[in-house]
Amino acid sequence: MGETVRRRLHQTRFESDQHEATLALLLAASQLREALDTACQGHGITRGQYNVLRILRGAHPRGYPRCDIAKRMLERSPDVTRLIDRLEGRGFIERLGSAEDRRLSIARITRKGLTLLERMHPQVSAVTERLASRLSAAEAAELTRLCERVLVGFEDEPSELGHGTGRGTQGVER
């Protein structure tokens, strides 16, 4: 079935079609992450920092508190505060006190952060274009639909190992 997966893993047999699909999905995600890592490294930031900047650009000019940024991240980060600190230290974001709750600080993207995202756009778009060159619009829609089905199965369920997903299921065992 998946010759590229079999060749890449030097493996000819899998436990099931679902096992092979899991490995194929992990390999594809790894390739996309590597391409995005390269685009980010060329601008001196990490993929996680890029994700925070994109989140804050979407909330520009009002910004978000740390907990809202964490909820929106593509990959959960145990230390969003450190990501924010580094971005603030480089002038890509600023933190302001919340008028409603003095315990909260609101992170907002700065002009410098917006400029960085504009400079990064061609390299990041190239990753999407590589995907577009391999998938038709209908195939991309089908891939999204299939990924949605996979995600729905994991959204609020604890893993088989008894570890939660970070969404209120921590420590729940089956």
C-alpha positions in Angstrom: 0.0 0.0 0.0 2.3 2.8 1.2 5.6 2.2 -0.6 7.2 5.4 0.5 6.4 4.6 4.2 7.7 1.0 3.7 10.9 2.3 2.1 11.4 5.1 4.6 11.0 2.7 7.6 12.7 -0.3 5.9 9.6 -2.3 6.9 7.4 -4.5 4.8 4.8 -5.7 7.3 2.7 -3.8 9.8 0.3 -4.9 12.5 -2.6 -3.5 10.6 -3.6 -0.9 8.0 -4.3 1.4 10.9 -0.8 0.9 12.3 0.6 1.7 8.9 -1.6 4.8 8.6 -0.4 5.9 12.1 3.2 5.7 11.0 2.5 7.4 7.7 0.8 10.3 9.5 3.7 10.6 12.0 6.2 10.6 9.1 4.3 13.2 7.2 3.9 15.4 10.2 7.6 15.1 11.0 8.5 16.2 7.4 6.2 19.3 7.7 7.7 20.1 11.2 11.2 19.9 9.8 10.4 22.2 6.9 8.8 24.7 9.3 11.7 24.4 11.7 14.1 25.3 8.8 11.9 28.3 7.9 11.9 29.5 11.5 15.6 28.9 12.1 16.4 31.1 9.2 14.8 34.0 11.1 16.3 33.1 14.5 13.1 31.8 16.2 11.6 28.4 17.0 8.4 26.9 15.6 6.8 27.4 19.0 7.7 31.1 19.0 6.4 31.4 15.5 3.1 29.8 16.6 2.8 32.3 19.5 3.5 35.2 17.1 0.8 34.0 14.7 -1.7 33.6 17.5 -1.0 37.1 18.7 -1.2 38.5 15.2 -4.7 37.0 15.0 -5.6 38.9 18.2 -3.9 42.2 17.1 -4.2 44.8 18.6 -5.8 43.5 21.8 -3.7 40.4 22.5 -4.2 37.5 24.8 -3.3 36.3 28.3 -0.8 33.4 28.5 -3.6 30.8 29.2 -5.4 31.8 26.0 -2.2 31.6 24.0 -1.6 28.1 25.4 -5.0 26.9 24.5 -4.5 28.0 20.9 -1.1 26.5 20.3 -0.7 23.7 17.7 1.6 21.8 20.0 1.2 22.0 23.7 4.1 23.6 25.4 4.8 23.1 29.1 6.4 26.5 29.4 4.5 29.1 27.4 5.8 31.8 29.8 9.3 31.1 28.7 8.3 31.4 25.0 6.6 34.7 25.7 9.6 35.9 27.8 12.0 35.2 24.9 9.8 37.0 22.4 9.4 39.9 24.7 13.1 40.1 25.2 13.6 40.4 21.5 10.9 43.1 21.1 8.5 40.9 19.1 5.8 41.2 21.7 4.9 43.3 24.7 3.1 42.5 27.9 0.6 44.9 29.5 -1.4 44.6 32.7 -5.1 43.7 32.3 -7.6 46.4 33.2 -10.2 43.8 34.3 -7.8 41.5 36.3 -4.6 42.9 37.7 -3.2 39.4 38.1 -3.2 38.9 34.3 -0.8 40.2 31.8 -1.8 40.5 28.2 0.7 39.7 25.5 0.4 41.7 22.3 2.5 41.5 19.1 4.5 44.5 18.3 5.3 46.2 15.0 8.6 44.4 15.0 6.8 41.1 15.5 4.4 41.8 12.7 7.4 42.7 10.4 9.1 39.4 11.3 6.0 37.5 10.3 5.8 39.4 7.0 9.5 38.5 6.3 8.9 34.9 7.2 5.8 34.6 5.0 7.5 33.5 1.8 9.4 30.6 3.5 6.4 29.4 5.5 4.1 29.7 2.4 6.6 27.6 0.5 5.8 24.7 2.9 2.1 25.0 2.2 2.9 25.3 -1.5 4.9 22.0 -1.4 1.9 20.3 0.1 -0.4 21.9 -2.6 1.9 20.6 -5.3 1.3 17.1 -4.1 -2.4 17.3 -3.3 -5.4 18.6 -5.2 -7.8 20.8 -3.4 -10.2 17.9 -3.1 -7.4 15.7 -1.7 -6.5 18.4 0.8 -10.1 18.6 1.9 -10.2 14.8 2.3 -7.0 14.8 4.3 -8.5 17.5 6.5 -11.6 15.5 6.9 -9.7 12.4 7.8 -7.5 14.3 10.3 -10.6 15.7 11.9 -11.9 12.2 12.4 -8.6 11.2 14.1 -8.5 14.4 16.2 -12.1 13.9 17.4 -11.1 10.5 18.7 -8.3 12.0 20.9 -9.7 15.4 21.9 -11.0 14.6 25.3 -9.9 11.0 25.9 -7.0 10.0 28.1 -4.3 8.1 26.3 -4.1 4.3 26.7 -1.2 4.8 29.1 -3.3 6.7 31.6 -1.8 10.1 30.7 -4.2 12.9 29.9 -4.2 15.1 26.9 -3.7 18.2 29.0 -7.4 19.1 28.8 -8.7 18.1 32.1 -8.1 14.4 31.8 -4.7 14.3 33.6 -4.2 11.1 35.5 -7.5 9.5 34.4 -7.0 5.8 33.7 -9.1 3.3 31.7 
